[in-house]
C-alpha cells in the first residue's frame, strides 16, 4: 500500500513538473523579449511603463511555476531515492532544485520593486542597479541548475531510473547551463545577459523536466533491493 501511494504521489509530482514548465513558459513569453543588459535607460523605463499589467501576470505565473517546481523536485527525489542505495545524489538534486525555485521567487521580489517603485520614479543609477541585479544575476541560475540536472542524470545513468535518452538530454542541459556562465564576460549581442540567445539553457532545462515528468507519470519506480 505504501509503495502504491508513493508511486501515485510521484505521478502527481510529474504532473506538477509539466505545470511548472507550462506556467513558466507562459510567464516568460507573455510580455515579450525584455531589454538586454546593454539596453539604454530609456528602453528599460519604457519596458516597465508599457508592460506593467503583463509583468504582474508574468509574476503570478512564474510564482505558480516555482511552487509546482518544488512539488516536482520533491517527487523526483522520492523517485530517484527508490533506485539509489545511498541517496546522496538524490539529496543533492533536491537541494539544488529547491535553490532554483527560491532564486525564482527572490527574482520576483526584486521585480515587484521595479514595477511599483524603481522604474517609475527612481534615478538612473538605482534603476540600473535593480535591473542589472535581475538581468545579470539570472546568469547564476546556471550553477544550481547544473547540479540539479547533473545529480539526477548521474543517478539515472547508474541505476536505469530514467530512459537513456533522458540521460543524454540531461548531459546536454548541464553543458548548456554551465556554458551560460560565460554571459558574464559578454558586453553586447545575443549572448549578453538577457540577450536573444540566452533562453537556450532554460529551453534545455524545460525539455529535460518535461521528459522526466512524463517518465515519472508513465513508468512506476521500483524499490531498491536491500543489500
N, C-alpha and C positions, 0 to 999 in steps of 0.2 A: 504493500500500500504506500509506504513512504517513497519507494523508488518511483511508483506511478505518479505520485504527487509532485516529486522533483522534476520528472520529465515534463509534466504539464506546465509547471512553473517556468521551466526553461523554454518551452514553446511560447508561452506568453511573453517572456523576455525577448525572444526572437521577433515577435510582432512589434514589441517596443523598439527594437533596433530599426525596423523598417520605418516606423513612425518617426523616429529621431532623424533619419536621413531625409524623409519627405518634408517634414516641417522645417528642417534646417535649410534644405534646398529652396523651399518656397520663401523662407525668410531672407535668404541670400539674394534671390533674383527679383523679389517683389519691388525693390527700389531701383534696380538697375545698377550699373557699374559705379562704385563710389570713386571719389578722387584718389589718385595715387599719392604716394608720399612726396612726390615732387610737384604737386599741384600748387597753384597760386592761392593766396589767401582769399581772393575774390571768388574763385571757383569753389573753395571749401565753404565759405559763407553761403553762397548761392545754393549749394547742395543741401545744406541743413535747412535753409529757409524754404526751399521749394518742395521738399520731400518730407516735411515734418510728420504728417499722418502716416505715410508709408513706412517711415522709420519706426514709429511707435508700433505699428502692426508687425514689422520685422522683429522688433524686440520681443514681442509676445510669442511669436513663432519660434524664435531661437531659444527662448526660455523653456517652452514646451519640449523642444528638441533636446535641450540639456537634461531635463528631468527624465525623458524617455531614454537618453543615453545611459544615465545612472542605472535605470532598470535593466537595460540590455547588458551592461557590464557586469552587474550582479548575477544575472542568469548565465552569462558566458563563463564567469568564474566557476559557478557550480558545474556547468557542462564540462569544462576542461579539468576541473579538480577530480571529477569522476573517473577520468582517464589517467591522470598524473598521480604517481605514487607519493611523491613528497609534497607537492602543492606549492613549491617556492615560486615557480614561474607564473602559475595562475594567480598567485597573490600579487606578484609584481604587475601583471597585466591589469588586475583590478585597481591597484593604486594609481597606475598611470592613466587608466580610463577615467577614473573619478577626477583626477587632476585636470584632464581635458575639459570635463563638464564644468568644473569650478572656474577654469580660466574663461570659458564662455560667459558664465554668469558675472564674473568680475568685469569683463569687457562691456557687458550690458550696463553695469553700474556706472562705468565711465561715460558710456554713450548717452545715458539719460541726462548726465550733467551737460554734455554738449548740446543736446536738443533743447533743453529748457533754459539754460543759463549762458553757457560759454559762447555758443555760436551767435546768438542774437546780440549780445552786449559786450562780450569780453574784448580786451585789446588783442592785437595780433599775436603778441608773444604768448599769452595764456592760451589762446585758441590753438595756436600751433603746437604747444606743449601737449594739450589734450589730444589733438588729432594724431600727433606722432606717437603718443603712447598707445593709441588704438591701432594705428596702421602698422607701424614698425614692430610694436610689441607682439602682433599676431605671428611674426616670424618664429617666436619662441614656442609656439604650439608644436613645432616640428619635433622637439625632443620628447615630450611625454607621448605624443602620437607614435613616434618610432618605438618607444618602449612598450606601449600598449599593444600595438600590432605585432611587434617583434617577439614579445614573450608568448603571445598566443600562437604565433606561427611556429615557434620552436616546439611548443607542446604538441601542436598538430602534426608536425613532422616526425617527432619522436614516437607518438602514440597512435597516429592514424585517426585522431579525434575528428578531423575535418578532411574533406577530399583534397587530393594532391593539388588540384587546380587552385584551390583557395590558398594553399601554402605558397604557391608561386605568385598569386596576387598579393599576398602579404609581403613577400620579399620585395616586390616592385614598389609597394606602398611605403615600406621602410626606407628604401633607397631614395624614392622621390621626396619624402618628407625631410630626410637628412640633407638632401641637396638643396632644399628650400632655405636652409640656414644661410646659404650664400647670398640671399637677397640683401642681407645686412651690408654687403660691400658694393651694392649696385645703387647708383645715384639717380638713374633715369632709365626710361624704356620699359618694356613689358615685364621685366623681371624685378623691377624696383618694388619694394613693399606696397601692396595694393594695386600693382600693375595688372595688365590684362592677362598675363600668363600665370599669375600666382595662384589661380584657382586650381591648377593641375594637381598639386599634392592633396588638396582637400577632396577633389574628384576621385582620386585613387582611394582615399580613405572611405568615401561613400560607397564605392564599388565593393570594397572589401567587406564593409559592415553589412551590406545587403546580402552578399554571398554567404557570409557566416550566419546571418539571421535566417535565411532560407534553409540552410543546412540544419540549424537547430530546430526549426519547425518540422522538417521532413524526416530527420534522422535521430531517433531516440538515442540518448547516451547510454553507455553500458558501464556498470560499476567495475572498478579495477579489482582484480583478484587479490586477496591478501597474500603477502609474501610468505 
